[in-house]
Structures are given as C-alpha cells and as structure tokens.
Amino acid sequence: MIQTSSKSGLCGLVEPSLAQTVPAYRSFALKDWLFVIALIAAVFLAYEPAWQGGFIWDDDYFVTKPELQSWYGLFRIWFDPGATLGYYPLLHSAFWIQHWLWGNATLGYHLVNIMLHATAAVMVALILRQLAIPGAFLAAAIFALHPVCVESVAWISELKNTLSAVFYLGSVMTYLHFDQRRRMSLYLWSLGLFVLAMLSKPVTVTLPGALLVIFWWQRGRLSWKKDVLPLLPFFLLGAVGAIFTIWTQHFITGTDVPHFANPALERVLIAGKAIWFYLGKLFWPANLIFIYPRWETSQAAAWQYLFPAAAFALLVALWSLRHHWRGPLAGVLFFVGTLFPVLGFFNVFTFVYSFVADHYQYLASIGIITLFATGIATLLKRLQIWGRPAGYAISVLLLLTLATLTWRQSRMYTDLETLYATTINLNPTCWFAHNNLGLILEKKGQLDQAMSHYQEAIRLDPNLADAYSNRGNVYMKLGQYQLALNDFNEAIRLDRFEPILIVIYYNRGVDYTKLGQYQLALKDFNEAIRLLPNFAVAYFNRGGVYTKLGQYQLALKDFNEATRLDPNLADAYKNWEEVYTKLGQYQLAIINKAIRMKPKDVDAYNNRGIFYAQRGQYQSAIDDFSKTISLKKDYVNAYYNRALVYLNRGNKEPGCYDAQKACALGNCKVLETAKGKGLCR
C-alpha cells in the first residue's frame, strides 16, 4: 500500500510522501464498470440535441473538401501544409476516413465526437485513480457533463479537441506507467501518443510540462535524472511543433494582420483577464456564448492591471503554502500552463473575434475540476455518517444540473441560424455573427432582414470588407446598382485577403455588367479569374459580356471553359445557343438547346462532337465524346468517334484504346482500318 503524509492539500488533494515514486493502481471492480457505462450513457443523453446538428461556421473547411477526398488528397493532407485549414494532419485524416464512411451526413461526425469526449472523461478517471487522488470518478463526471465542454463536443470542427485529448491523456497514462516500471516500450508508446496528440492539435505541446507538475506534486521536488531528463525528447518535439504551428498561423492562416499587433504589455493584460474569465465560467457556467465580446485593452487603464496582478498574487500565495499543500498549486499550474498557448502571448486566428473561447479550456479545465472534486470527496469522507447521504445527494444534484445545462447549451449548435441568433442575443456587438446571419437570411430571400444585419455589422466594424461586399450583393438584388458599386469599391479598398477579393471582384463585375459598363466588367472578371483560374461562373459571366460586345468567338471560348469546369452550369448552354444562333450556326444552336433542356442527353453530346470534328475543332469534339462516355459507359459510337479523332490527330495510344473499346462493344471497323494502316496492333 502506498504511504502518504498526514497532511492533506487544500480542497482535499492528498499529498504523497517525498519517498513515493510509484503511482497507485487498482483494477476495475464491477461498480467501476457500471460507473463507466452510466457515464458514457449520460454523455450521449446530455448531448442529444447535437446529434442532428448541421455543419456550422468552418465545418466545411474541416470536413474533407472534394479535392482532398482521393488517396492523393490524403497524401496532400500530410505533406502539403496549405492544403487544409491549419496543419492538423491526423485530424484531417480522421475527417477523411469519416467522409468515406458517411459523406456529408452529420450524425456520424457528432456521434464520434461525443464518444471521444466520453472516452476522454473515462481516461481522466483512470489517471486520477492511478495518482491515488480522491474523487476521481466525480472529477471525470464533472468534466464529462460540464457545459464549457459543449463547444468542443457539439461543434464538428472541434474534433481536434476531443481526438487530441484522447491521445494526450493516453500519453499521460502510459508515461505514469513508465515512471513506475521504467520499461522502454512504455516510454516509446507515450512518446508516440504525444506526437499523435500534436498532429491532432498542436496546443497539446504543453504535455511534458504537465507531467513535471504531476511529478513535483507527487515527490515535492524534481529529479534531473528521474523526472526531467526522460522528458527532454518530449520538450524538443513540442518546441518543433510549436515553432511550426506559429509559422503556419502567421504565413498560412493569416495572423500577420493589424488585428494581432498587440504590444507585449497588452498581451499580459489579455492573459491576466483570460485566466479569471475561464475560472469564472468553470465555477459559474452562465451565458456561455459561441463568440464572446472582444476586450479593448489599454496600457493606460490602471484597472486592467488588476487581473494579471491578482493571478500572480494567487500563484505566490499557493507557492508559499507548498510545504503544506502542494495540490492546489499543482492544479492551478496545470490549468494555467495548459492554457498558456491561447492566453494571448501568441497569435491565434480567432483573436480577430474574441480573445477567449470555451473550447480553449477543454483540457485545462481538468486541473481545476480535479481540485473541486477532490475537495468534495475529502469533505464527504470527513463527514459523520449522518452527513454523507446529504453530501452524495448534493453531488448527484450538481451532476444533474451540469447535464441539464449541457443539454440546453447543445441546442445552440443545431444549425447556423440558431447559433448566430443566440450569439447576437447574448453578444449584440458581435459583428461577425451579424454578418453571417445576414448571409443566411439573404439565401432565404429575406433581403430586408439581411440588409439590417449587414448595416449593423458595418456600424460595429466600419472596416469590415466582407460586410460591404455582402450588402452590395443585396443592393444588386434590389436593383440599386450604383449603391452596390459603392459598397464593392469600399470592400476592395479595405481588403487584401485573396479569397474574399476574388468574390468581391466577381460581384463588382456583375454589377458593372448591370450598369452597362462592359469594359470595367471585363477587367474585374479577368482579375477574379487570375486569382482563381477554375472560377467557372466568372468565365460564364465574362462570356456574357463578350456576347454583348459582339466578340462571339471569345464568348464561346469562355462558355466552353465554364461548362468544362462545371458541367452542371445549365445557363452556359443557353448562352451558347444564343451565340451560335448569332453566328448562323443553327445546327449547333439546336443541339445546345437540346443539351440545355436535357443536360444528360448522350445523343446530343455525341452529335455535337461529330459537328465539331467535321469542322476541325478536334479538342471540342474529344470533350463532347468524353462527356458522352462519362454519362453512358457502353456508348459504342462515342468510343468509335473519339478513336477516329485521336487517330486523325496522330494520338495513336488513346486512339487504339478507344478503337478496341468500340470493337469490344460491337463496332470493329475503325480498329480494322487502323490495323490495316499499321497504327494499331
């Protein structure tokens, strides 16, 4: 049996003796298994509103994009840092697998996230039992059901939190076993799990620091050989991961803009306030919001120094008590240390909207929750027998309250409109939510309501280029083209972020077209296409401008490119028909009308291919025959015709392949002719 000192820590955290080096370990009893089953069931029930939740905010960036859904896409996830939003290759690989399993159906994503959270909670219990900390199961249950975790669990993108937590906690658990047994296999497993955690979410680099805090709490001091030296590879890997993450945040995610230009002293003020903010939400989880108000920091405001000063005073006070109670200091150090990467000292993209977010304290909360739970457990142990039932009842009531709050909080994440409307209700100054809710209402045709939200977003942030662009779209739909033009001009003046500029240039090009300013429209469509060469609708609209200017061949070229990039762009076929009619090519006009009416008419595509081939437009002919084959794999005439075109152009290999396919389907004429000329075997 492990010996402990006679003193107990603040909140009841047991202090191990200085001689103790072996963590406590007990096998699971039946009641333990029943608790685990009950805990997992409680988590799934508490998150029931999130089961059918849709995709929100940046989920479409994390759920695997079409260009990454192939095996080559999986390769890019690992070896092309710019292929995904942030370099989280293991996370995006998990999304890749899930997309293969259930596509865009959200239920699977939510159930996986909930299960990972429940697993992490069980692992918390195992680690705390391993460390002989009272209230291990209570701490795990509080963590599992606390509403500050809802953002991490109900939001699909935050799989990075739950997935990395499982690897992080698995690494801690394995390292504690290594500390007991000193087996190299356990050490390597722990190191490997740590790497997997960082590849899921880089902020888990704080793990080796957390282990040192645990060993200091256990032993009262740290040994260089026993405690620090084995963790040096962890620190080294963590440093590499941290530097790479800072680099990607700066150069790929885009944290090199003025929003992040906070002086060093202001960052200290932000960090001090953030620590107390997170503590407050843990102990009083009311009015939890998707996006909290962004603080205004000022070095000249004396009252703002109270937050970091109070945090420092707390640490000093706990340090002075370390010889009697190490537990509270260990819990707070774990909390602050795990939060450190997101306290404001380093740039994080979401700081544009707010300096704090519930999902940032997902892992860090375990330190404070453990202190609280062990305090309750120790208090229950010290109560007389008559007082224990009341204590247990209070604990159950606490868990039921947390579960209820979690259930209610989960409802916020069911769909985007609910999320943004709730955010605005609790944080009316959130320009981001106003702008995005406007987009949703605009898509629903509620233009007046959308306009009011864009107006409010611009009032709250006069430099918000996206809101000007969106308001310009509404003005265009209302026929107020000059007002739209003013907004697009302002948006371009304010913004230099390429993905947004592409859309703004395109929208202004459409607006110039409406105003009859065709040369200016062409200039904007050219710029949009330069920034995004596969922008199908930009080609389509530029083709429309060329048509109005009588430059029909250029128009046809653009309509061809638009339909190549997006075969479902039905309006392009209609415009094609108009241009061919103007050119007097009535046969093509009729064929294009047939394609427009029936986009999957294989005969129409084949006939148009023949038309092109007869006039020497071989690439257009090949494209149409290929389209025919893609719609009907056994269309023998399309293989026959494409073989003729290829062979006439001297492309023997694809020509012979098509000739053989045509022969296999019943028409061997072109193959026999080619063999006779020695072109095919």
N, C-alpha and C positions, 0 to 999 in steps of 0.2 A: 504494500500500500504506500502511496506517495505521502510524504510528510510535508506539512505546511506550517508556516509560522502561526503564532497565536493571534497575530493581528489580521484584521480584515480591512480591505480597502473601502473607500468611500463608495456608496451605492452597493456595498457588499461584495465587491470583486475580491476574491480570495487571493492572497499574496503567497506565492510559493517560496520555499526556503531558498537561500542562496546556493545550497548544495544541489538543489534539484536540477537535473538535466534531462529527465525522461518525461515526456508528456503522458498524462493519464489516458488510458484507453480501456473502454469496456465494450463488450459485444452487445448487439441489439437484443433486447428482450421482446416478448410478444407485445407488451404495451407500447414499446418504442415503434414497432412496425405499425401498430394501429394508429399511433400519432402521425406517422409519415403519411399513411393513406388518407387520414382525415384532413391533414394539412393540404395535400395535393387537391383533394376534392373541394376544400374551402376556397382555394385559389381559383380554381376553374369556375366555381359558382360566383365568386366576388367579381370576376371579370366577364360574366355572361353578357353584359351589354356590348362588349368589344368583339364578341365572336363574329358578328356580321358587319362589323365596321368596314368602311371602304378605305381606299387609298387617300391619304391626306398629304398636304404640302409637298415634301420632297420624296415621297414614296416612289414616284415614277422615276426618280434618279437612281434609287437603290434596287428596286425590283428590276431584274435584268432587262436591259434595252434590247430591241431586236437585233442590232448589230453585234451584240455580245452573246447571243443565245447558242451559237455554234461552239464546236470544240476549239476553233481558233479564237473565238470570243473568250473562252475560259483561259486560253494562253495569254491573251491581252490583259485580262483581269490581274494576272500575276506579274507580267513583265512590261506593261505599259502604264506608268503611273497616271497618265492623263486620261485613261480610258474610262475611269469611274470617278464619281464624286468623292474625293479623298482616297488615299491608298489604304484600303482595308481588304486585302486580297482574300483572306479566309472568310470574312463576312460576305463579300460578293460571290464567293464560290458557294456559300450556303444558299444565297439567293438564287444562284444559277441552278442548283440542284432542285430547289423548291419550285422554280418556274418550270423545270422539266416535269415535275410531279403534278402540279395543279395550275400551271399557267397564271392567269390573272385573277383566279378565284381567291378572294381574300381570306376565306375561312381557314385554309391550311396555314397561311402565314401567321394568323393570330393564335391558332392552337399551338403551333411550335413555340412562339414567343412565350405564351402562358406556361407551357410545360418547362421551358428552360428556366423561367423565373421560379417556378415551384421547385425545380431541381436545385437551383442556387440556394433557396431557403433551407432545404434539407441539408445541403453541404455546410451551411452556416452552423446548423445544429451539431453536425458531426465534428467540425473543427472546435467548437466551444466545448464539447464533451471531451475531445482529445486534450484540451487545455485544462480540464477539470474546473471550468467556470460554471458557477451555479446559474440556473435559469436558461440553459442552452436552448431548450425547446421553446420557451416563452420568447426569447430573442428571435429565434427563427420564425415563429408565428407572427410576431410584430413586423418583422421585415417582409414576410410574405404578404401581409394584408395592409400594410401602411399605404395610404393614398399618395404619398410622394413618389411611390414607385409606378404609379399608373402610367405616367408619360412614357416610361421605359418599356412597359409591357403592352399597352394598348396601341402604341404607335409602331407600325410595322418597321419603319426605318431604324428604330431603336433596338432591333435585333442585335445591333452591335453591343449594346449594354448587356443584355441577358446572355448572349453567346460568350462574350469575353469574360463575364462574371463566372460562368461555369469553368472555363479554363483557368482563370485566376484563382478561384477557390480550390480547384483541383491541384494546382501547383502548390498552394499553401499547405494543403492537407498532406501531399506527398513529401514536401520538404520537412514537415514536422516529423513524419515517419523516418526520413533520412537522418534528422537530428537525433532521433532515438537509436537507430540501428547502424548508421554510418555505412550504408551499402551504396556503392557507386550506381547501381541500377536505379535506385530510388532518386538519387541526385539527378541523373540524366532525364528521368521521367519528369521530374519537377521543372527542370530547365526547359525541356521540350514543351510542356504545358504553358510555361511562361511565354515562350515565343509565340505559341498559338494564340494566347490572350492578346499579345501586342498586335498580331496580324488581324485580329478581330476589332480591336480598338486600342490605339496607341497609348491612351492615358493610363493604361494598366502598367506603365513603366514604374509606377510607384511601389510595386510589389516587394522588391528587395528591402526597401525602407520599412515597409510594414512588418516584414519578418524580423528586422532588427529591433523594432519596437516590441514585438512579442517576446523576443529573447531577453531584452532588457527587463521587461515586466517579470518574466519567469525567474531570472537569475539575479537581478539587482545590479548587474554590471555586464559589460560585453567583453568577450574574449576575442582578441585578434585572430588567433589560430582557429578557434572553435566556431565563432559566430561570424566574423567579418570576412575572413579570407575566402571561405567557400562561396560567399555571395558576390565576390568581385566579378565573376563572369556574368552574373545577373545584372549588376550595375553597368558593366560595359555594354551589354546588349541593349539595356534600357537607354543608355546615353545615345547609342547609334540610332535607336528607334525614335527617340525624342528629337534629335537633330534632323532626321529625315522628315518627321512629321511637321516640324517648324518650317522646313524648306517647302514642302508641298502646300502647306497652308498659305505661305507667302506668295509663291510663284504660280500655283495651280488653282487653289481655291480662291485666292484673291484678297488676302488680308493686308495688302500693301496700299490701301486707300486711306483718305483722311479720317474716316471713322475710327481707325485704330491708332491714331497718332497721339496717344495719351502719354504725358510726361511720366517719368519714373515715380515721382511722389504721388501723382494722382492714381497710379496703379496700386500703390499701397493703400490709399483711401478706399478704392474699389474693393480690394481684397478684405480689408477690415470689415466693411459693411456686409460683404457677401457671407462671411463666416457667421455673423449673427443672424443674417437673413435665413440661411439654411438651418441653423439651430432652431430658430423660431418656427419654421414650417414643420420641423420634426415634432416639436412639442405641441404645436397648435396648428394642425393642417387645415386651416380655413382659407377659402378664396384662392385655391390653387388654380393657376392660370397657365395656358399654353405659352403665352408671351407676357412676361411681367414688364412694368414700366421701366424704361432705361433711365438710370440715375444721371443727374447732372453733377459732375464732380468739379470742385474748385479748391485750389490750394489756399485761396484766401478765406474760405469759410471755416472758421475755427471749430465749429461743432462737428464737422466731418472727421476731425482727428480723434474724436471720442471713440469711434468704432475700432480702429486699429489699436488705440491705446488700451481699451478695455480687453481686447483679445490678448494683447501682450501681458496685461496685468493678470489675466486668468492663467496663462501659461506659467508666469512667475510664481503665482500662488500655489499652483499644483506642483511645480518643481520644488518649492520649499517644503512641501509635505511628502516628498517622495520617499523619505526614510520610513514613514509610517504607512502611507497609502500610495503605491505606485499605479494601481489600477486606473483611477480617474485620469491621471496624466497620460497613461498609455492609450486610453480610449480617445482622448482629445487629440493626441498626436497622430493617431491613425486617421481620425476624421479630417484634420487639417492637412495632413500630408497627402492623403488620397485626393483631396480637393485641389491641392496646390496647382496642378496644370491648368485648371479652369478658374482660378481666382482673379485673373486679370493681369498677371505678370507676363503671360504670353498671349499673342493674338489668336482669338478663336472667331471664326466667321460669324457666328450667331451674335457676337457682341454688337453687331450693327443694330440689332433689335433690342437686346437686353443683356445685361451683364450676368444674369442668373437664369437658371432653368432647373426644373425639378429633376430632369434626367442626369444632371451633372453630379448629384449627390447619391446616386443609386448605390454604389459600393461604399462610399464614405459613410453613409448613414449607419452602417453596421457597427461602427465604433461606438456611437452614442446610444444606439438601440441596445447594445450589449450592456453598457453601464446601467441603463434604465432597467433592463430585465433582471440583471443580477441583483440590483438593489431591491426589487420586488421579491425575488426568490429568497434572498437573505432575510428580508423582513418577515416573510411568511415562516421561515424556519425558526425565527426567534420568538414569534408569537406563541402565546399559550394555545393549547389545543382548541379552546373555545373560540379563538380568533381566526383560526386558519380557514374555516369554511367561508367566512366573510371575505377574506383575502383572495381565496380562489374564485369566489363569485365576482369580485371586482376585476380580476384578471380576465375572466370569461367575458364580462361586460365590456372591458376595454377592447378585446379582440372583435367582439360583435360590432362595436362602434366603428372600429377601423375598417372592418369588412363592408359595413354599410356605406361609409364614406368612399371607399374604393369603388363600390358598385355604382354610386352616384357619379363619381368622377369619370368612370369609364364611359358613361353616356356621352361625354363631351367629344369623344373620339370616334363617334359612329359615322360622321360624314363631315365634309369640309364646311358646309354652310353652318351646321351646328357648332363646329369648332370655332369658326371666326365670329359668329354671332355671340357666342358665350364669352369669347375673349374681349370683344368690344364692350359687352355688358359690364365686365369686371375691370377692364382697362380701356376706357374710352379714348385715350390718347394714342392707341396703337395704330399708327399709320399703316403698318404692314397688313394688319387684319382688315382695315377699311379698304385698302387697295384690292386685296384678294377676294374679299366678299363682293366687291364691285364686279370683278371678273365673273363670279358665279352667277350673279343676278343678270349681268349682261347676256350671258349664254342662255339664260332662261327667258330672254326677251323683255325683262323688266328694266328698261333703259333709264327711266326717271330715278328709280331707286339706286341703280348702278352709278348714275351721274352724281347723286348726292354723296355716295361713299368716296368716289374719286375726288370730289371737291373737298371733302373733309381730310382725305389723305394729303392733298396738296396744301391745305391750310396748316396741318400739323408738321409737314416737312416740305417747304417750298422748293427744295432741291431734288425732289423725288421724280426722276425722269420717267420711270415706269408708269406713274400715275398720270402724267401729262400725256403719254402715249395712249394709255387706255381711255382717257377722257376724249382724246382726239378721235378714237375709234367710234365712240358713242356719238360725237358730233357728226361724223361721216354718215352714220346710220340714220341720223335725224335730218340729213341733207344740209347741214351747216358746214360747208366745205372750207370756208375761209377760217372759221373758228378752229376747225380740225387742223388746218395747216399751221396756224399759230402755235397750237399745242405740240405738233410734231417738231416744229423748228426749235421750240424750247427744250423738248426732250433730247434732241440731238446735241444741243448746246451743252446740256448738263451731263450727259452720259458718255462714257468711253468704254463701257463694258460690251465687248463684241456680241455676245448672244442677244442682248437687248437691242443693240444698234441695228442688227440685221432686221428685226421685226419693225423697228421704227422707220428705217429706210423703205422697207416694203410698204408699210402703211402710208407713208408720205407719197410714195409713187402712185398708189391707188388714188389718193386724194388729188394729186396733180392731174391724173387722168380724168377724174370727175370735173375738175376745173378747166379741162381742155388745154392744159399746159403740157403738151406731149413730150417736148424735148427734156423738160425738167423731170417728167415721169421716167423717161428712159434712163436718165442719169442716176436716179435713185434705184431703179430696178437693177441697173448694172452694178451699183455698189453692193446691193443685197446679195446678188449672185457671186460677186467677187469674194464676199465674206463667207458665203455658204454655197459652194458650187452645185450642190444637189438640191437646191431650193426649187422644187417643182412648180409651185404656184407662182413664183417670181418669173420663171420662164413663160408660164401661161399668160400672165398679165403683160409682160413685155411683148409677147406675140400679139396681144390685143392692141397694144399701142402701135406696133408696126403695121397692123392691118389698117388702123385709122389713118396712118401716114401713107398708105398705098405701097408699102415695102413688103409685098406679099411673100417673096422668097425667104426673107428674114423671118417673117411671121411663121411660115411653115416650119422653118428650122427650129424655132422656139417651141411650137406646138408638138413637134416630133420629140424634142428633148423632154418636154413636160410629161408626155404620155410614157416615155421610156422610164422616167424616174417614178412616175405614179400612174400605173395603167388604169387605175380607177377614176382618173380625173375626167369624168364624162363631158364636162363643158369644153374641154380641149377638142374633142371630136366634133362638137357642134361648130366651134370656130374654124376648125379645119375645113369642114363642109362649106362654110361661108367663103373662105379664101379660095378653095378650088373652084367654086362657082364663079367668083370674080375673075379667075384666070381662064375661065371657059372649059375647065376640065370637069365636065358634068358627070362622067362615069365615076370619077373619084368622089365627087360630091355625094352621089347616090350611095356609094359603098360606105362612106363615112357616116352618112345618115343612118344606115343600117347598123353600123357599129355603135353609134350613139344610142339608138333605140334598144339594141341588144348587145351589151358590152362583151358577152361571151359567145357571140356568133362566129364559130370557127370558119364557116364558109366565107364570111365577109373578109376576115383577115387573110385567108388564103387567096381570095380573088384580088384583094388589094396588093398582095405580094406579087402576083402574076403581072398586074398592071405596072408596078414599079420595075420588075425585071425586064419587061418588054421595052421600057424606056431607058434602060441602063442605070437605073437607080438601085444598084445591087445591095447596098447596105440596108436601105429601107425595106427591100424585098426580103432579105435574110431576117430582119427584125420581125416582119409580119409572119413569115413561115415559122419562126421560133415561137411567136406568140400562139399560133395555131396549135403547134405541138404541145406547148405547155397546157393548153386547155383540153387537148384530146391526144393522149399519148400514142394512139394507134391510127392517127390520121395519115394514111399512106401517101396521099397526093402532096401533103406538105413536105414529107421527107423527100419525095421524088423531086419536087420543085426546088427545094433548098439544095439538093445534091447537084442539080443542073447549074444553079447559080454558082455554087462553090467551084465546080469543075471548070466552068467557063472562065472563072477568075483565076484559075490555077491553084486553088486551095485543095490539093489532092486529098490530104488526110481527112478533113471533115467531109469532103465531097464523097469519098469512098465509104466512109462510115454511114452517111445518110443513104447512099445507094444500097448498101447492104441491108439497112433497116427497111427501106422501101421493098426490097426483094423478099425479105422475111415476112412482110405483110401482104405480099401477093403481086407486086409490080416490079419485075426484074429487068425491064427494058433499059433503064439508064445504067444499070450495073453491067449488063451485057455489052452495051455500047462502049462503056469506059474500059472494060477488059479488052475489047477488040482494039482499042487505041493504045493499050498498054498503060493506061492511067491507074487501073486498079487490078488487084490480083484476083 
